[in-house]
Amino acid sequence: MAFINEDECVFCGACIDECPVDAIHEDDSGYCYIDDDGCMGCGACIDVCPVEAISMDGNEYYGYLSSEFDTLSFWNESVETWNNVPYLEGGYTTQGVDCSFLVYLIYSENGLYYPYYTTSAFINNDNPYFFEVLSPLEGDVVIWPGHHMGIYIDGPDYPGQHLYSATESEGVRVTTYNY
């Protein structure tokens, strides 16, 4: 999970504002700390820290970064980590995960951070980094009827139209994309 180095922290509060699960708090002396039980390991706080006082310390979700969706890392790391994890509404760990957290965590694993949104909120989002396309490319977020989401894939074993998503009936898996 994330760790704040108190010797480097300048107490700006940027990490507190950025945390999607409100796991960063300020104690009575003004120091920020991260609640290990609440932290989901997304790394969003790292990106906003102006003095690089936050690091990942043993984070199981955060083993590699790149400046774009890294399909090789996705297939070698993310699929291995998340495949067959059971569906759990609101879940964000390898013990259980829902579709919106799965997409969010895989993007974070690939060094692409955005504020966490439920699927419904994602649809109504004005984020300039996400926009509708007619034909998705590998790594694109796909949202379909029923307010469910996944990542479009065209991997070595799944050429063509498939999604990587957390399904209520079968957990995290590759599914056929028919939309």
Secondary structure as UniProt FT lines:
FT   STRAND          2..4
FT   TURN            6..8
FT   HELIX           14..18
FT   TURN            20..21
FT   STRAND          24..26
FT   TURN            28..29
FT   STRAND          32..34
FT   TURN            36..38
FT   HELIX           44..48
FT   TURN            50..51
FT   STRAND          54..56
FT   TURN            60..61
FT   HELIX           71..73
FT   HELIX           74..78
FT   HELIX           79..82
FT   TURN            83..84
FT   TURN            89..90
FT   STRAND          92..93
FT   TURN            94..95
FT   STRAND          96..97
FT   HELIX           99..109
FT   TURN            110..111
FT   HELIX           119..123
FT   TURN            128..129
FT   TURN            138..139
FT   STRAND          141..144
FT   TURN            145..147
FT   STRAND          148..153
FT   TURN            156..157
FT   STRAND          162..167
FT   TURN            168..170
FT   STRAND          171..176
//
